[in-house]
């Protein structure tokens, strides 16, 4: 079956649904047993931290979507990243992190994972097979983000995975941009695919959740062991909302993709814009890699304005009417954010001769969004 059909039909056959299309919401901490002998010997779940049927349904859909061996849920996209890092890394381990990684992940690695005795190194996201030059005897994990959610570099995943496997190194990727829909990293040999389900799976900007999909039994065992001990759990209500959002994610993503490409192409004609950073555009430096590995593109991309003052950049953003000003993305509402204050590079330098703006294209009419951007550009003279 196609992903579109799987999203509709997976996780809907539990008898406890009693014929309902959607699963019930069971809010539970304590779970009772019929006999004292079963308290420690029953295969059934024993406490609410193990989730309920709605969590099971959500995991089942995500397993199909990511083509995963198992899936763990966490309470935010960031916690999905930190849970994976803590499950895989120990004191003395060397961790290689793509230099375009999500800012809070960099902060966690630098300020907390390192405090626990891990060694952190950063690499150019376009390094490809040359990442072999950065491998140390104690390298435990290579962390990827493709594309980078600010600067949109697309890493050569197969080349990096090949180096990692040759040295018995874990690989993990932040797959939020592609939502498990346009990229299947586990089928490419990546061990863990991580998402902020806050974004496209939820789709309505009202839930925080992360997901970690493990590609094989060994990866599942390592992740499950740590996750069970950590006390990580999501509310049944949040699991239900994300599951409901997933049912329509396919059609939403197609609209996000079409609208974002149309707006990106329009932006390339604007004199105020120096460069549009969208992997689906042929002029993007990583377009060929994107075309090889991805089946499409989501609604998130960035643009570099021609050199202008911060005052004019802020005036441009403040003039937007339909675009909200906010850090998240993947919902039905279009968003814009000035990226320069959060850009950090340690493996190289971000090279651009103008301010960086990120747009998340929502589900509004394309012509209305273009008109909104057009009138806001009047602030840049």
DALINPE-V723997 format. One record per pair of residues at least 4 apart in sequence whose C-alpha atoms are under 6 Angstrom apart, sorted by the first residue. I is the first residue (numbers start at 1). J is the second residue. If there is no record, write none. Layout:
i=I j=J
i=I j=J
This chain:
i=4 j=250
i=6 j=10
i=7 j=247
i=8 j=247
i=10 j=61
i=11 j=57
i=11 j=60
i=11 j=61
i=17 j=23
i=23 j=54
i=25 j=236
i=27 j=236
i=28 j=48
i=29 j=47
i=29 j=48
i=30 j=47
i=31 j=46
i=31 j=47
i=38 j=42
i=49 j=233
i=51 j=55
i=55 j=239
i=58 j=243
i=59 j=71
i=62 j=66
i=63 j=67
i=63 j=68
i=66 j=180
i=68 j=213
i=68 j=214
i=68 j=215
i=69 j=214
i=69 j=215
i=69 j=216
i=70 j=213
i=70 j=214
i=70 j=220
i=71 j=212
i=71 j=213
i=72 j=211
i=72 j=212
i=73 j=210
i=73 j=211
i=74 j=80
i=74 j=209
i=74 j=210
i=74 j=211
i=75 j=209
i=75 j=210
i=75 j=234
i=76 j=208
i=76 j=209
i=76 j=210
i=77 j=196
i=77 j=209
i=77 j=210
i=79 j=83
i=80 j=210
i=80 j=211
i=83 j=87
i=85 j=89
i=87 j=223
i=87 j=226
i=91 j=116
i=91 j=117
i=91 j=118
i=92 j=117
i=92 j=118
i=93 j=118
i=93 j=138
i=93 j=139
i=93 j=140
i=94 j=118
i=94 j=119
i=94 j=120
i=94 j=138
i=94 j=139
i=94 j=140
i=95 j=120
i=95 j=139
i=95 j=140
i=95 j=141
i=96 j=121
i=96 j=122
i=96 j=142
i=97 j=122
i=97 j=142
i=97 j=143
i=98 j=122
i=98 j=123
i=98 j=125
i=98 j=144
i=99 j=122
i=99 j=123
i=99 j=124
i=100 j=148
i=101 j=145
i=107 j=111
i=108 j=112
i=109 j=113
i=110 j=114
i=113 j=118
i=114 j=118
i=114 j=119
i=122 j=347
i=123 j=347
i=124 j=347
i=125 j=155
i=126 j=155
i=127 j=131
i=128 j=156
i=128 j=159
i=128 j=160
i=129 j=159
i=129 j=160
i=140 j=169
i=141 j=169
i=141 j=170
i=141 j=171
i=142 j=171
i=143 j=172
i=143 j=173
i=144 j=173
i=145 j=173
i=145 j=174
i=146 j=154
i=146 j=155
i=147 j=152
i=147 j=153
i=147 j=154
i=148 j=152
i=148 j=153
i=154 j=286
i=164 j=169
i=165 j=169
i=171 j=190
i=171 j=191
i=172 j=191
i=172 j=192
i=172 j=193
i=173 j=193
i=173 j=194
i=174 j=194
i=174 j=195
i=175 j=179
i=175 j=193
i=175 j=194
i=175 j=195
i=176 j=195
i=176 j=196
i=178 j=182
i=178 j=183
i=180 j=184
i=182 j=294
i=182 j=295
i=182 j=296
i=183 j=294
i=185 j=190
i=186 j=190
i=186 j=215
i=191 j=214
i=191 j=215
i=192 j=213
i=192 j=214
i=193 j=212
i=193 j=213
i=194 j=211
i=194 j=212
i=195 j=210
i=195 j=211
i=196 j=210
i=197 j=201
i=197 j=202
i=197 j=209
i=197 j=210
i=198 j=202
i=198 j=207
i=198 j=208
i=198 j=209
i=199 j=203
i=199 j=329
i=199 j=330
i=200 j=330
i=201 j=242
i=201 j=245
i=201 j=246
i=202 j=242
i=202 j=245
i=203 j=245
i=203 j=330
i=203 j=331
i=204 j=331
i=205 j=331
i=214 j=219
i=214 j=220
i=220 j=224
i=224 j=228
i=249 j=253
i=253 j=257
i=256 j=260
i=256 j=298
i=256 j=299
i=257 j=297
i=257 j=298
i=257 j=299
i=259 j=366
i=260 j=264
i=260 j=299
i=260 j=361
i=272 j=305
i=272 j=306
i=273 j=305
i=273 j=306
i=274 j=304
i=274 j=305
i=274 j=306
i=275 j=303
i=275 j=304
i=276 j=303
i=277 j=302
i=277 j=303
i=278 j=301
i=279 j=284
i=279 j=287
i=282 j=287
i=287 j=291
i=290 j=294
i=299 j=360
i=299 j=361
i=300 j=359
i=300 j=360
i=301 j=358
i=301 j=359
i=302 j=357
i=302 j=358
i=302 j=359
i=303 j=356
i=303 j=357
i=304 j=354
i=304 j=355
i=304 j=356
i=305 j=354
i=305 j=355
i=306 j=354
i=307 j=354
i=312 j=380
i=315 j=379
i=316 j=376
i=316 j=379
i=319 j=376
i=320 j=376
i=323 j=334
i=323 j=335
i=324 j=335
i=325 j=335
i=325 j=336
i=325 j=337
i=329 j=360
i=332 j=362
i=332 j=363
i=333 j=362
i=334 j=360
i=334 j=361
i=334 j=362
i=335 j=359
i=335 j=360
i=336 j=358
i=336 j=359
i=337 j=357
i=337 j=358
i=338 j=357
i=339 j=356
i=339 j=357
i=340 j=356
i=345 j=349
i=370 j=374
